[in-house]
Structure formats: structure tokens, C-alpha cells
Amino acid sequence: MGSHAMMNPLDPEEFRRQAHVVVDFLADYYLNIENYPVCSQVEPGYLTKTMPQSAPLQPEPIETILQDVQKHIIPGLTHWQSPGFFGYFQSNASTGNFLGEMLLTGFNSVGFNWLASPAATELEIVVMEWLLKLLQLPKSFSFSSDGGGVIHGSTCESFVCTLVAAREKKLSQREADLGKLVVYCSDQTHFSLQKGCRVVGISPNNVRSIQTKKSMNFQLSPDALLTAIESDVRAGLIPLYVCLTLGTTSTTAVDPLLALSEIAKRFLVWVHVDAAYAGSACICPEFRHFLDGVEGANSFSFNPHKWFLTTLDCCCLWVKDQSDLTKALSNDYELLKNKASDTKNVVDYKDWQIALSRRFRAMKLWMVIRSYGVTGLQEVIRKHVKLAKHFEALLIADKRFEVVVPRNFATVCFKVLAPNASNEDSKRLTETLLDSLNASGLVYMTHVVREGVYVIRVAIGATLTEEKHVRMLWDMVQEHTTHLLASCAAIE
């Protein structure tokens, strides 16, 4: 043996020292976040050209590593926590969440079954029951009934698990060819449903993406769903699953849950409600009506990692009949057998998800709820909605813009209007405006094209976003549009 002591990768005092250094680094990052371009401006391959080609042989001090983070990593980040981030949907964070992440990472519990870490399982049950009551979900989704909730990593994972459950349930009820199973959604449904269908063996040809219309605010039409299902039944196909959305990615449209679920139930179709973005808002009484009709669903999910002060990854899924999930996803490996599981009186979450291993995600969600309380979480949502409502009013009052769809939550969709401009001219002007605003580095937004119309989406929801940042955005929109229309007039 050498003369020096063996390295201890988990020395408590060294952990304490280095953790303080990292926390200080992150605190400074947030203090200075507005100094960075919101969207990264690096070129592809920038990091592979600057990083060493081989891993270091000897340990390096945390101070040196963080110098490289500052110099090389931060320039390559798109700063989702910047108050000028208005793109996609927010992925907001909070101190309570960070502390929860520290605890769950520190414990590094792998709670695949109850015995592997009873607290990890039981806290998840507690938190999911809390949220069920906050959202006023039907009791049929509760553990006190035959249902229950589980925390997944993403909506895509929840799609796959509920698709598998629906598939296995249908195939157990009747002899059927997998190639005859059909899934229904709207053309506004998140594209990860299509990916989920591929994963579970459903052909893209058997996914009905039903067209929506601006005249109906891009909702899925009950008549169109009924027509599609009846057509497939006549063709000898088997309707399997329909995804309804509360707050679509493109325009935050809300499908009429009650009417659609009643149609689906007539054909024994599994109904899943995806409320990834807008589910968080439904803890506020003034938004709860959007969930009317959810009692007709077999499953429901929303993402606290969007608008609930909780970082990635965290997707809450409830099912009406937990056996639908467990029958489809459980296995009975000898290594995992134990007396607690044999009693059938505990939840083994390995049977509710794709993977065996799982993070103690309930810890950070529990910390967030306790740190801010229901009133604090409602206050955050209402603040963002108020800012979005104000921004929408400013756009409506200016004849150079059109709000393309009514605002439901805290996302505003608009385009540029110009005198005597064709649709193609309006598309070009709106696209140029977005490029110009994003190039400033002060803000970042994304777009969508619906019915051939190019639309800028302004999703207000970053934790640090205040009224002054929305005011800055409006000033920039006005200024850039003025220059844009002036330059177009000069060309003409």
C-alpha cells in the first residue's frame, strides 16, 4: 500500500465544504442570470473542441471544475430559469425544490418496492393523495378506492404505461390482432403520444390525429371523434385509447372532457387526460372548471415540473384501477420477493412504471408543497396568469397584432398584422419578428404553425419573471415591429 490515505469519495466534512462552494456558485448564477443570453449562442461542436480528449487521471479540486463550468458550460446553456425565458412551457424551479433534490440525492434511495425503502413509497402515496384533493379529482382515482397515483419522469412515460395497460386489458377481454388496435387524439396532442404508440407496437397508420379548427379554438370535436371511431368499427378495427388534452402545447386549448369521454365509453375506449401544463393551474378554484368531466377518464396526468415550482423530472399519473397498470407491468422475480409484498397490503411501484429503479421524487414534491403551501403555489400561478392577461390586453389594443386564440392560462399566441398583407406576408413578418427578438439575447420565445398561420407563443411562467420583464418584452415587441414594418414599407 502507498503511504497516503485512501481517497474517501463520501467524506462528510469534505462533502460539507464542497457543497457550500456549489451552493454559492448557483446562488451567484441566479443573481447574474440576466447577464446571459437567454438562448445559447454557441456553435455546434463548441464544447468538444475545447474539452480535453481524455479523462483526467488525477482528482481535480471543485474550484477548478467550477471555473470550467463558468467558462465552458454556462455559455452553452439555454437559461430556462431566466426571467426572459418565454419559450416552450416553463420548467420553473424553487429553493424548496432544490433542497428536496439535495435530500433525495443525498439519501439515494432506490424504492422499487415497499421494502427497498418504505418511506419512499409511503411518502409518494401521501403526496399523490394530497394532490388528488387539491385538484378535486374523483375519489375513484384514490388509493382509498381501487385507484391510485404514481410519480413518473415524464408525460411520455405515462403515455407508454397507460397505453400498455389499455392494450393488455383489451387483449385480455377479446382475441384480437395487435394490428387492429386504434388510438385517437387531436392534431394538437403532444407528439410524444405518437412515440409512445410506436413503443407499445401500435402502427402509426393506426393513430388517428383528428384535425382541429381555429373556429373551435383548436378543441377536439366530439362529432369528429365519433365519426372516426364509427368508421374504424365498420372497417373491423378495434378502438383502444383516446388522449384528451387540458392545455395543448401549441395554443393551450382545452378539450371538452365530458362529451368526449362519454363517446369513448360507448365503445369501451380507454380515456387518458393529459394536463401536463395546465393541470397545475387547476389547484386554483377559478381554473378547476377546466377539469369538469375528468371523472369519465381512466387515467389523468400532469407535470409539476412545468408550473408547480418543481424541477425535472416529475409527472404525476393517477389511474382509476391500479390493477390495470400492475397486471400489465409487474414481474415476480425471486430476488425481489419479500413478506411485505406477499401480503398484498403494500404498493410496489416497480409494477406501476417501465423501469425497475426509481428516484425518490416524492421528497422534492413534498418539500415544495410544504415550503410554499397551497396559498403560495396558487399565488405563483395567479401572478403569471395576471401578467399574461396584461400582455394579451396590450396586443389586442394594438392593431398591428392579432391574438390568434383566446388565452386560457398564462400563454399568449399572436401574429403580426400589416396593412393589405397576405397570409404569406403576415407569416414572414411574424417569423422575422420572432428571430429578431430572440437574437437580442434578452428574451426567448418559440412558435407554432396552425392552419397555415405562423404564431409566436409567449409562455409566461419562469419563477423569476416579474412585471418589469413582461413590460420589457412588450417594449421590445413594439420597437422591433415598428422597425420591421418601416423597412417593409421602404422596400415597397
C-alpha positions as CSV (number, residue, x, y, z in Angstrom):
1,M,0.0,0.0,0.0
2,G,1.1,3.6,-0.6
3,S,1.9,5.9,2.3
4,H,-1.1,8.3,1.6
5,A,-4.6,7.5,2.9
6,M,-7.1,6.0,0.6
7,M,-9.5,8.6,-1.0
8,N,-12.9,8.7,0.6
9,P,-15.4,9.8,-2.1
10,L,-18.1,10.5,0.6
11,D,-16.2,12.1,3.4
12,P,-18.8,14.1,5.4
13,E,-16.6,17.1,6.1
14,E,-15.3,17.4,2.5
15,F,-18.9,17.0,1.3
16,R,-19.9,19.9,3.6
17,R,-17.2,22.1,2.3
18,Q,-17.7,21.4,-1.4
19,A,-21.5,21.6,-1.2
20,H,-21.2,25.1,0.2
21,V,-19.0,26.0,-2.7
22,V,-21.5,24.7,-5.2
23,V,-24.5,26.4,-3.5
24,D,-22.6,29.7,-3.6
25,F,-21.8,29.1,-7.2
26,L,-25.5,28.5,-8.0
27,A,-26.7,31.5,-5.9
28,D,-24.3,33.7,-7.9
29,Y,-25.6,32.2,-11.1
30,Y,-29.1,33.2,-10.3
31,L,-28.0,36.7,-9.2
32,N,-26.4,37.2,-12.6
33,I,-28.7,35.2,-14.8
34,E,-30.0,38.2,-16.6
35,N,-26.5,38.9,-17.9
36,Y,-26.5,35.8,-20.1
37,P,-28.2,35.5,-23.5
38,V,-31.4,33.6,-22.7
39,C,-30.9,31.2,-25.6
40,S,-27.4,29.9,-26.0
41,Q,-25.5,31.4,-29.0
42,V,-22.7,28.8,-29.3
43,E,-22.0,26.9,-32.5
44,P,-22.4,23.2,-32.8
45,G,-19.4,21.3,-31.6
46,Y,-18.1,24.2,-29.5
47,L,-17.6,22.0,-26.4
48,T,-16.0,19.0,-28.0
49,K,-13.4,21.4,-29.4
50,T,-12.5,22.9,-26.1
51,M,-12.7,19.9,-23.7
52,P,-9.7,17.6,-23.2
53,Q,-9.9,14.5,-25.3
54,S,-9.2,12.2,-22.4
55,A,-10.5,12.0,-18.8
56,P,-8.2,13.3,-16.0
57,L,-6.0,10.7,-14.3
58,Q,-5.8,12.6,-11.0
59,P,-8.5,14.2,-8.9
60,E,-9.2,17.9,-9.5
61,P,-10.4,20.4,-6.9
62,I,-14.0,21.6,-7.0
63,E,-12.8,25.2,-7.5
64,T,-11.0,24.3,-10.8
65,I,-14.0,22.3,-12.0
66,L,-16.4,25.2,-11.4
67,Q,-14.1,27.5,-13.2
68,D,-14.6,25.3,-16.3
69,V,-18.4,25.3,-15.7
70,Q,-18.4,29.1,-15.7
71,K,-16.1,29.3,-18.7
72,H,-17.4,26.5,-20.9
73,I,-20.7,25.1,-19.7
74,I,-22.7,28.2,-18.9
75,P,-22.2,29.7,-22.4
76,G,-23.7,26.5,-23.8
77,L,-26.9,26.7,-21.7
78,T,-30.2,28.0,-22.7
79,H,-31.3,29.6,-19.5
80,W,-34.7,28.2,-18.8
81,Q,-34.8,29.9,-15.4
82,S,-34.1,33.3,-16.9
83,P,-36.9,35.9,-16.3
84,G,-36.7,36.5,-20.1
85,F,-37.5,32.9,-20.9
86,F,-40.9,32.7,-22.6
87,G,-40.4,29.7,-24.8
88,Y,-42.0,26.2,-24.9
89,F,-43.6,25.9,-21.5
90,Q,-41.7,26.9,-18.4
91,S,-39.7,24.5,-16.3
92,N,-39.8,26.5,-13.1
93,A,-37.7,25.9,-10.0
94,S,-37.6,27.0,-6.4
95,T,-35.5,26.9,-3.3
96,G,-37.8,24.3,-1.7
97,N,-37.3,22.1,-4.7
98,F,-33.5,22.4,-4.7
99,L,-33.5,21.4,-1.0
100,G,-35.7,18.4,-1.8
101,E,-33.4,17.4,-4.6
102,M,-30.5,17.6,-2.2
103,L,-32.2,15.3,0.2
104,L,-33.4,12.7,-2.4
105,T,-30.0,12.7,-4.0
106,G,-28.3,12.5,-0.6
107,F,-30.4,9.6,0.5
108,N,-30.0,8.0,-3.0
109,S,-32.9,5.6,-2.2
110,V,-33.9,3.1,-4.8
111,G,-37.5,2.5,-3.9
112,F,-38.6,-0.1,-6.5
113,N,-40.7,-1.9,-3.9
114,W,-42.0,-1.0,-0.5
115,L,-39.3,-3.0,1.4
116,A,-36.5,-1.3,-0.5
117,S,-37.4,2.0,1.2
118,P,-40.8,2.2,2.9
119,A,-40.6,6.0,3.3
120,A,-40.1,6.5,-0.4
121,T,-43.2,4.5,-1.3
122,E,-45.4,5.8,1.5
123,L,-44.4,9.5,1.0
124,E,-45.3,9.1,-2.6
125,I,-48.7,7.8,-1.7
126,V,-49.2,10.7,0.8
127,V,-48.2,13.3,-1.8
128,M,-50.4,11.9,-4.5
129,E,-53.4,11.8,-2.2
130,W,-52.7,15.5,-1.2
131,L,-52.6,16.5,-4.9
132,L,-55.7,14.5,-5.7
133,K,-57.6,16.5,-3.1
134,L,-56.1,19.8,-4.3
135,L,-57.2,19.1,-7.8
136,Q,-60.6,17.7,-6.6
137,L,-60.1,14.6,-8.7
138,P,-62.7,11.9,-8.3
139,K,-62.4,9.5,-5.4
140,S,-62.1,6.7,-7.9
141,F,-58.6,7.9,-8.6
142,S,-57.7,7.5,-4.9
143,F,-55.9,4.7,-3.1
144,S,-59.0,4.6,-0.8
145,S,-60.8,3.3,-3.8
146,D,-59.3,0.9,-6.5
147,G,-57.2,3.6,-8.0
148,G,-54.0,5.4,-7.0
149,G,-51.2,7.7,-8.1
150,V,-47.6,7.3,-9.1
151,I,-44.8,9.8,-10.0
152,H,-43.2,9.2,-13.4
153,G,-40.4,11.0,-15.0
154,S,-42.4,12.4,-18.0
155,T,-45.7,12.5,-19.8
156,C,-44.2,10.3,-22.5
157,E,-43.6,7.6,-19.8
158,S,-47.2,8.0,-18.6
159,F,-48.4,7.6,-22.2
160,V,-46.5,4.4,-22.6
161,C,-47.7,2.9,-19.3
162,T,-51.3,3.7,-19.9
163,L,-51.1,2.5,-23.5
164,V,-49.7,-0.8,-22.3
165,A,-52.4,-1.1,-19.6
166,A,-55.1,-0.3,-22.2
167,R,-53.6,-2.8,-24.7
168,E,-53.3,-5.6,-22.2
169,K,-56.8,-5.0,-20.9
170,K,-58.3,-5.0,-24.3
171,L,-56.4,-8.2,-25.4
172,S,-57.5,-10.0,-22.3
173,Q,-61.1,-9.2,-23.0
174,R,-61.1,-10.4,-26.6
175,E,-59.0,-12.2,-29.1
176,A,-57.6,-9.5,-31.3
177,D,-54.7,-8.8,-33.6
178,L,-52.4,-6.0,-32.3
179,G,-52.5,-4.5,-35.7
180,K,-56.2,-3.8,-35.4
181,L,-55.9,-1.6,-32.3
182,V,-56.5,2.1,-32.9
183,V,-55.5,5.2,-30.9
184,Y,-57.3,8.6,-31.2
185,C,-56.1,12.1,-30.5
186,S,-56.3,15.6,-32.0
187,D,-53.7,17.3,-34.1
188,Q,-52.9,19.4,-31.0
189,T,-52.0,16.4,-28.9
190,H,-48.4,16.3,-27.7
191,F,-46.2,14.5,-30.3
192,S,-44.8,12.1,-27.6
193,L,-48.1,10.2,-27.8
194,Q,-47.1,9.1,-31.3
195,K,-43.8,8.0,-30.0
196,G,-45.5,6.1,-27.1
197,C,-47.7,4.3,-29.7
198,R,-44.6,3.1,-31.6
199,V,-43.0,1.8,-28.3
200,V,-46.1,-0.3,-27.5
201,G,-46.4,-1.7,-31.0
202,I,-49.2,0.3,-32.4
203,S,-48.6,1.2,-36.0
204,P,-48.5,5.0,-37.0
205,N,-51.2,4.0,-39.5
206,N,-53.5,3.2,-36.6
207,V,-53.1,6.6,-34.8
208,R,-55.9,8.9,-35.8
209,S,-54.8,12.5,-35.4
210,I,-58.1,14.3,-35.8
211,Q,-57.9,17.8,-37.3
212,T,-59.0,20.7,-35.2
213,K,-60.2,24.1,-36.3
214,K,-59.4,27.7,-35.2
215,S,-63.1,28.4,-35.2
216,M,-63.4,25.9,-32.3
217,N,-60.3,27.2,-30.6
218,F,-58.5,24.0,-31.6
219,Q,-60.5,21.8,-29.4
220,L,-61.1,18.1,-30.3
221,S,-64.6,17.9,-31.7
222,P,-66.9,15.2,-30.2
223,D,-68.6,14.8,-33.6
224,A,-65.2,14.3,-35.3
225,L,-64.1,11.7,-32.7
226,L,-67.4,9.8,-33.1
227,T,-67.1,9.8,-36.8
228,A,-63.5,8.5,-36.7
229,I,-64.4,5.7,-34.2
230,E,-67.5,4.6,-36.1
231,S,-65.5,4.5,-39.3
232,D,-62.9,2.2,-37.7
233,V,-65.5,-0.1,-36.2
234,R,-67.2,-0.5,-39.6
235,A,-63.7,-1.4,-41.0
236,G,-63.3,-4.2,-38.5
237,L,-60.8,-2.3,-36.4
238,I,-60.7,-2.0,-32.6
239,P,-60.8,1.4,-30.9
240,L,-58.4,1.3,-28.0
241,Y,-57.4,4.6,-26.5
242,V,-58.1,8.3,-26.8
243,C,-56.0,11.1,-25.4
244,L,-57.7,14.3,-24.4
245,T,-55.7,17.4,-23.5
246,L,-56.1,20.1,-20.9
247,G,-53.8,22.9,-22.2
248,T,-52.3,21.8,-25.5
249,T,-48.7,22.6,-26.3
250,S,-49.5,24.8,-29.3
251,T,-52.2,27.0,-28.0
252,T,-53.3,25.7,-24.5
253,A,-56.6,24.6,-25.9
254,V,-58.8,22.5,-23.6
255,D,-60.7,19.6,-25.0
256,P,-64.4,19.1,-23.8
257,L,-63.6,16.2,-21.5
258,L,-67.2,15.2,-20.6
259,A,-68.6,15.0,-24.1
260,L,-65.5,13.2,-25.5
261,S,-65.2,10.7,-22.6
262,E,-68.9,9.8,-23.0
263,I,-68.4,8.9,-26.6
264,A,-65.3,6.9,-25.8
265,K,-67.1,4.9,-23.1
266,R,-69.8,3.8,-25.6
267,F,-67.0,1.9,-27.4
268,L,-65.1,0.8,-24.3
269,V,-62.2,3.0,-25.2
270,W,-59.6,3.9,-22.6
271,V,-59.6,7.7,-21.9
272,H,-56.4,9.4,-20.8
273,V,-56.4,13.1,-19.9
274,D,-53.1,14.9,-20.4
275,A,-52.9,18.1,-18.3
276,A,-49.1,18.3,-18.4
277,Y,-49.0,22.1,-18.5
278,A,-52.4,23.4,-17.2
279,G,-53.0,20.8,-14.5
280,S,-51.1,22.9,-12.0
281,A,-53.5,25.8,-12.6
282,C,-56.4,23.7,-11.5
283,I,-55.4,23.9,-7.8
284,C,-56.9,27.4,-8.2
285,P,-60.7,27.3,-7.8
286,E,-61.1,29.7,-10.8
287,F,-59.5,27.2,-13.1
288,R,-60.9,23.9,-11.7
289,H,-63.9,24.0,-14.2
290,F,-61.5,23.0,-16.9
291,L,-61.3,19.6,-15.3
292,D,-65.1,19.1,-15.4
293,G,-65.6,15.7,-16.9
294,V,-62.4,14.1,-15.7
295,E,-64.5,11.6,-13.9
296,G,-65.0,9.9,-17.2
297,A,-61.3,9.2,-17.7
298,N,-59.4,6.0,-16.9
299,S,-56.2,8.0,-16.2
300,F,-55.1,11.5,-15.7
301,S,-51.6,13.1,-15.5
302,F,-50.0,16.5,-15.0
303,N,-46.4,17.7,-14.7
304,P,-45.3,19.6,-11.6
305,H,-42.0,20.1,-13.4
306,K,-43.7,22.7,-15.5
307,W,-45.7,25.1,-13.4
308,F,-45.5,23.8,-9.8
309,L,-42.1,25.1,-8.7
310,T,-40.7,21.6,-9.1
311,T,-37.8,20.8,-11.4
312,L,-37.4,17.9,-13.9
313,D,-38.3,15.2,-13.7
314,C,-41.8,14.9,-12.2
315,C,-45.0,13.7,-13.8
316,C,-48.0,12.7,-11.6
317,L,-50.2,10.0,-13.0
318,W,-53.5,8.6,-11.5
319,V,-55.4,5.6,-12.6
320,K,-59.0,4.5,-11.7
321,D,-58.0,0.9,-11.5
322,Q,-54.5,0.2,-10.3
323,S,-54.7,-3.4,-11.4
324,D,-54.8,-2.2,-15.0
325,L,-51.2,-1.0,-14.5
326,T,-49.9,-3.7,-12.3
327,K,-51.2,-6.6,-14.4
328,A,-49.5,-5.1,-17.5
329,L,-46.3,-4.0,-15.9
330,S,-45.5,-6.3,-12.9
331,N,-43.0,-9.1,-12.7
332,D,-42.3,-11.6,-9.9
333,Y,-38.6,-12.1,-9.8
334,E,-37.3,-14.3,-7.0
335,L,-34.7,-11.7,-5.8
336,L,-37.4,-9.2,-5.1
337,K,-39.8,-11.5,-3.2
338,N,-40.5,-10.5,0.4
339,K,-43.1,-10.9,3.1
340,A,-44.4,-7.4,2.9
341,S,-45.1,-7.7,-0.8
342,D,-46.7,-11.2,-0.3
343,T,-49.3,-9.6,2.0
344,K,-50.6,-7.5,-0.9
345,N,-51.0,-4.7,1.6
346,V,-48.2,-2.5,0.3
347,V,-47.6,-0.7,-3.0
348,D,-44.6,-1.9,-5.1
349,Y,-44.1,1.0,-7.5
350,K,-41.9,-1.1,-9.8
351,D,-45.2,-2.5,-11.1
352,W,-46.5,0.9,-11.9
353,Q,-43.7,2.0,-14.3
354,I,-41.4,0.9,-17.1
355,A,-38.1,0.8,-15.2
356,L,-37.3,-1.2,-12.0
357,S,-35.2,1.6,-10.4
358,R,-36.8,4.9,-9.4
359,R,-35.8,8.1,-7.8
360,F,-37.3,9.4,-4.5
361,R,-39.2,12.1,-6.4
362,A,-41.9,12.4,-3.8
363,M,-39.3,14.0,-1.5
364,K,-38.9,17.1,-3.7
365,L,-42.6,17.4,-4.3
366,W,-43.4,17.1,-0.6
367,M,-40.7,19.8,0.1
368,V,-42.3,22.2,-2.4
369,I,-45.8,21.7,-1.1
370,R,-44.7,22.2,2.5
371,S,-42.3,25.1,1.7
372,Y,-44.9,27.2,-0.1
373,G,-48.2,25.8,1.0
374,V,-51.3,25.7,-1.2
375,T,-51.7,29.5,-1.0
376,G,-48.1,30.2,-2.1
377,L,-48.5,27.9,-5.1
378,Q,-51.7,29.5,-6.1
379,E,-50.1,32.9,-5.7
380,V,-47.4,32.0,-8.2
381,I,-49.9,30.7,-10.8
382,R,-52.1,33.7,-10.4
383,K,-49.2,36.1,-10.8
384,H,-48.2,34.5,-14.1
385,V,-51.8,34.5,-15.4
386,K,-52.2,38.2,-14.4
387,L,-49.0,39.0,-16.4
388,A,-50.2,37.1,-19.4
389,K,-53.6,38.7,-19.2
390,H,-52.0,42.1,-19.2
391,F,-49.7,41.2,-22.2
392,E,-52.7,39.9,-24.1
393,A,-54.6,43.2,-23.5
394,L,-51.7,45.2,-24.8
395,L,-51.6,43.1,-28.0
396,I,-55.4,43.4,-28.5
397,A,-55.2,47.2,-28.2
398,D,-52.5,47.5,-30.9
399,K,-54.0,47.0,-34.4
400,R,-50.6,45.7,-35.7
401,F,-51.2,42.4,-33.9
402,E,-53.7,39.7,-33.7
403,V,-54.2,37.4,-30.7
404,V,-54.8,34.2,-32.6
405,V,-56.6,32.2,-29.9
406,P,-58.2,33.3,-26.7
407,R,-55.8,33.0,-23.7
408,N,-56.8,30.2,-21.3
409,F,-53.9,30.3,-18.8
410,A,-50.5,32.1,-19.0
411,T,-49.6,31.5,-22.6
412,V,-50.4,34.1,-25.3
413,C,-50.3,33.4,-29.0
414,F,-50.1,36.2,-31.5
415,K,-49.1,37.2,-35.0
416,V,-48.2,40.4,-36.8
417,L,-50.8,42.1,-39.0
418,A,-49.8,44.6,-41.7
419,P,-52.0,46.7,-43.9
420,N,-53.0,44.8,-47.0
421,A,-50.7,42.0,-46.1
422,S,-51.4,38.5,-47.4
423,N,-51.3,35.4,-45.1
424,E,-47.8,34.7,-46.5
425,D,-46.6,38.2,-45.8
426,S,-48.0,38.0,-42.3
427,K,-46.2,34.7,-41.8
428,R,-42.9,36.2,-43.0
429,L,-43.3,39.3,-40.8
430,T,-44.1,37.3,-37.7
431,E,-41.3,34.9,-38.3
432,T,-38.9,37.8,-38.8
433,L,-40.1,39.4,-35.6
434,L,-39.5,36.3,-33.6
435,D,-36.0,35.8,-35.0
436,S,-35.2,39.5,-34.3
437,L,-36.5,39.3,-30.7
438,N,-34.6,36.1,-29.9
439,A,-31.4,37.4,-31.4
440,S,-31.4,40.1,-28.9
441,G,-30.5,37.6,-26.1
442,L,-32.8,39.4,-23.7
443,V,-35.8,37.1,-24.4
444,Y,-36.6,33.8,-25.9
445,M,-39.9,32.6,-27.4
446,T,-41.0,29.7,-29.6
447,H,-43.5,29.4,-32.4
448,V,-46.2,27.1,-33.8
449,V,-47.9,26.9,-37.2
450,R,-51.7,26.2,-37.1
451,E,-54.0,26.1,-40.1
452,G,-51.1,27.6,-42.1
453,V,-50.7,30.5,-39.6
454,Y,-47.3,31.2,-38.1
455,V,-47.8,32.2,-34.4
456,I,-45.5,33.4,-31.7
457,R,-46.1,31.7,-28.3
458,V,-45.4,33.7,-25.2
459,A,-45.4,31.3,-22.3
460,I,-45.1,33.3,-19.0
461,G,-44.1,31.2,-16.1
462,A,-40.5,31.3,-15.1
463,T,-40.1,31.7,-11.3
464,L,-38.0,34.8,-11.6
465,T,-40.3,36.6,-14.2
466,E,-41.8,39.8,-12.9
467,E,-44.0,42.6,-14.3
468,K,-40.9,44.5,-15.4
469,H,-39.7,41.6,-17.6
470,V,-43.1,41.4,-19.4
471,R,-43.0,45.2,-19.8
472,M,-39.6,44.9,-21.3
473,L,-40.9,42.2,-23.7
474,W,-43.8,44.4,-24.8
475,D,-41.5,47.4,-25.4
476,M,-39.2,45.2,-27.5
477,V,-42.2,43.8,-29.5
478,Q,-43.4,47.3,-30.3
479,E,-39.9,48.6,-31.2
480,H,-38.9,45.7,-33.4
481,T,-42.3,45.6,-35.1
482,T,-42.1,49.4,-35.8
483,H,-38.7,48.9,-37.5
484,L,-39.9,45.8,-39.3
485,L,-42.9,47.4,-40.8
486,A,-41.0,50.6,-41.7
487,S,-38.4,48.6,-43.5
488,C,-41.1,46.7,-45.4
489,A,-42.8,50.0,-46.4
490,A,-39.4,51.4,-47.6
491,I,-38.9,48.3,-49.8
492,E,-42.4,48.7,-51.3
